[in-house]
Amino acid sequence: MSINFTAEQEMIRKSVSDFAKKDVAPIAYEIDRDEIFPAENFKKLGELDMLGITVPEEYGGAGYGYTEMCIVIEELAKVCISTSAVFASHADLCVDNLCRNGNEEQKKKYLPGLCSAKLIGGLAMTEPEAGSDVMSMGLYAEKKGNEYILNGTKIFITNGPIGDIFIVYAKTDTPNGSQRVTAFIVEKEFEGFEAGKKYEKMGWRGSPTGELIFNNCRVPEKNILGKEGMGGHILMSGLNTERIVMAAQAVGLAKGAFEYVLNYAKERKQFGKALTEFQMIQGKLADMSMEIELGHLISYHGAALADNYSKGPALTDKALRKKMNLVASYAKLFTSEMVMRVTTEAVQMMGGYGYMKEFPLERMMRDAKLSSIGGGTSEIQRLIIARELIN
Ligand SMILES: Cc1cc2nc3c(=O)[nH]c(=O)nc-3n(C[C@H](O)[C@H](O)[C@H](O)COP(=O)(O)OP(=O)(O)OC[C@H]3O[C@@H](n4cnc5c(N)ncnc54)[C@H](O)[C@@H]3O)c2cc1C
């Protein structure tokens, strides 16, 4: 298997890369230091037609797939993971999810605004008592007439403090007295909705993360995403694409760190020689580059599978579903641990300078840590892989 990008995909890469170098990289330090949400750059991503990258053109999107989404994320993450995280939560977790599972009325109502940067999206599943064990969530949606009344709290929500539209998972009653998960589209203007506290974080500092509070929040029945009780399926299929997107993001971050440290090692002289002339440094560079290449291959293999999987009939193909679950977890697990090794080694290779905030590797190493936590931890990826292999 080889991964060949089309001329069109290379054009997308170039256009995002140019934008990232010109508009994102120069403010990446400030975004991290001051926890600034990069609002202007978010709008520019809308002008570049990237915010609805997987959305058909009739709803204001660009009509591409997950491979193109991964390309955008990789290029942004090379220079600023906060910008790529804001983008990923919006374009993948909210917009793509809404596009895949929404009905015609919902798509017409929400997608044009989300694709053009008028609206910012996010997705809320995690709760104080339901993290890895997400299906044990407690946010409850009680049906009253043609509305649902939501009560509970979501935590750690990317774009929570700035978002306009959220995909929210909650428990609803079934006729037999049990409960199932239902997905809702919630507008920040809905009565009873409130964006709670904003967290201060180790990394991803420019991507605002916050609580969402639902206090008798009134959501119209027509805002159910998919069907009542189908939220579990929507959530799980969304997690697979999230994992592939997060893998591409980790690859981008690792590539950015590697490029920086390679140039540094060529310039820095000790014992009368450039660092690159020392065999121990050469060995580190070789290992880093090999790991990044492997991460690249598994991420785009996952993206290609997701592009296939999202095309109708494949959804019912059990073997493909199994493969998708496996590859999404392989990609997430491998790249999240790879990016930590690469950024840590890159800091090491810069010596004391690597530890200083005036150079980007210190930030990149902090940013790398979240890869093995968000979207399902490394431990959970290992459990999923083992489950798929054993069953
Ligand atoms: C910056 C940031 C952004 C985020 N953005 C979003 C978002 O936009 N939307 C959203 O819904 N969520 C979001 N999350 C939440 C994220 O998905 C969760 O943090 C993650 O799933 C882990 O859940 P937890 O933090 O509750 O950890 P826990 O589930 O409490 O896990 C704690 C530790 O126990 C381990 N563990 C748990 N169960 C097992 C097991 N069965 N076997 C072995 N080990 C286990 C875990 O791997 C972990 O190491 C975000 C989190 C962060 C930090």
PDBQT file of the ligand as one rigid body, heavy atoms in Angstrom, charges set to zero:
ROOT
HETATM    1  C1  LIG A 401      -7.856  19.718  26.722  1.00  0.00    +0.000 C 
HETATM    2  C2  LIG A 401      -8.972  18.726  26.651  1.00  0.00    +0.000 A 
HETATM    3  C3  LIG A 401      -9.939  18.846  25.676  1.00  0.00    +0.000 A 
HETATM    4  C4  LIG A 401     -11.014  17.967  25.634  1.00  0.00    +0.000 A 
HETATM    5  N1  LIG A 401     -12.026  18.167  24.722  1.00  0.00    +0.000 NA
HETATM    6  C5  LIG A 401     -13.153  17.430  24.820  1.00  0.00    +0.000 A 
HETATM    7  C6  LIG A 401     -14.298  17.750  24.011  1.00  0.00    +0.000 A 
HETATM    8  O1  LIG A 401     -14.263  18.653  23.170  1.00  0.00    +0.000 OA
HETATM    9  N2  LIG A 401     -15.438  17.038  24.211  1.00  0.00    +0.000 N 
HETATM   10  C7  LIG A 401     -15.526  16.024  25.125  1.00  0.00    +0.000 A 
HETATM   11  O2  LIG A 401     -16.585  15.445  25.251  1.00  0.00    +0.000 OA
HETATM   12  N3  LIG A 401     -14.455  15.685  25.896  1.00  0.00    +0.000 NA
HETATM   13  C8  LIG A 401     -13.282  16.367  25.775  1.00  0.00    +0.000 A 
HETATM   14  N4  LIG A 401     -12.205  16.058  26.554  1.00  0.00    +0.000 N 
HETATM   15  C9  LIG A 401     -12.304  14.953  27.514  1.00  0.00    +0.000 C 
HETATM   16  C10 LIG A 401     -11.452  13.732  27.173  1.00  0.00    +0.000 C 
HETATM   17  O3  LIG A 401     -12.001  13.033  26.100  1.00  0.00    +0.000 OA
HETATM   18  C11 LIG A 401     -11.322  12.906  28.461  1.00  0.00    +0.000 C 
HETATM   19  O4  LIG A 401     -10.475  13.644  29.329  1.00  0.00    +0.000 OA
HETATM   20  C12 LIG A 401     -10.774  11.516  28.231  1.00  0.00    +0.000 C 
HETATM   21  O5  LIG A 401     -11.688  10.737  27.522  1.00  0.00    +0.000 OA
HETATM   22  C13 LIG A 401     -10.413  10.813  29.550  1.00  0.00    +0.000 C 
HETATM   23  O6  LIG A 401     -11.441  10.883  30.487  1.00  0.00    +0.000 OA
HETATM   24  P1  LIG A 401     -11.114  11.392  31.986  1.00  0.00    +0.000 P 
HETATM   25  O7  LIG A 401     -10.345  12.645  31.859  1.00  0.00    +0.000 OA
HETATM   26  O8  LIG A 401     -12.378  11.434  32.753  1.00  0.00    +0.000 OA
HETATM   27  O9  LIG A 401     -10.146  10.290  32.584  1.00  0.00    +0.000 OA
HETATM   28  P2  LIG A 401     -10.582   8.912  33.325  1.00  0.00    +0.000 P 
HETATM   29  O10 LIG A 401     -11.557   8.183  32.482  1.00  0.00    +0.000 OA
HETATM   30  O11 LIG A 401     -10.948   9.221  34.723  1.00  0.00    +0.000 OA
HETATM   31  O12 LIG A 401      -9.213   8.116  33.312  1.00  0.00    +0.000 OA
HETATM   32  C14 LIG A 401      -8.175   8.330  34.262  1.00  0.00    +0.000 C 
HETATM   33  C15 LIG A 401      -7.055   7.327  33.970  1.00  0.00    +0.000 C 
HETATM   34  O13 LIG A 401      -7.559   5.996  34.154  1.00  0.00    +0.000 OA
HETATM   35  C16 LIG A 401      -7.369   5.227  32.987  1.00  0.00    +0.000 C 
HETATM   36  N5  LIG A 401      -8.469   4.292  32.797  1.00  0.00    +0.000 N 
HETATM   37  C17 LIG A 401      -9.809   4.554  32.789  1.00  0.00    +0.000 A 
HETATM   38  N6  LIG A 401     -10.502   3.418  32.573  1.00  0.00    +0.000 NA
HETATM   39  C18 LIG A 401      -9.590   2.426  32.422  1.00  0.00    +0.000 A 
HETATM   40  C19 LIG A 401      -9.663   1.028  32.166  1.00  0.00    +0.000 A 
HETATM   41  N7  LIG A 401     -10.849   0.425  31.970  1.00  0.00    +0.000 N 
HETATM   42  N8  LIG A 401      -8.522   0.322  32.091  1.00  0.00    +0.000 NA
HETATM   43  C20 LIG A 401      -7.315   0.931  32.263  1.00  0.00    +0.000 A 
HETATM   44  N9  LIG A 401      -7.174   2.241  32.497  1.00  0.00    +0.000 NA
HETATM   45  C21 LIG A 401      -8.296   2.984  32.577  1.00  0.00    +0.000 A 
HETATM   46  C22 LIG A 401      -7.299   6.259  31.852  1.00  0.00    +0.000 C 
HETATM   47  O14 LIG A 401      -6.629   5.732  30.721  1.00  0.00    +0.000 OA
HETATM   48  C23 LIG A 401      -6.552   7.396  32.531  1.00  0.00    +0.000 C 
HETATM   49  O15 LIG A 401      -5.183   7.161  32.469  1.00  0.00    +0.000 OA
HETATM   50  C24 LIG A 401     -11.093  16.903  26.575  1.00  0.00    +0.000 A 
HETATM   51  C25 LIG A 401     -10.079  16.738  27.531  1.00  0.00    +0.000 A 
HETATM   52  C26 LIG A 401      -9.044  17.638  27.593  1.00  0.00    +0.000 A 
HETATM   53  C27 LIG A 401      -8.005  17.463  28.656  1.00  0.00    +0.000 C 
ENDROOT
TORSDOF 0
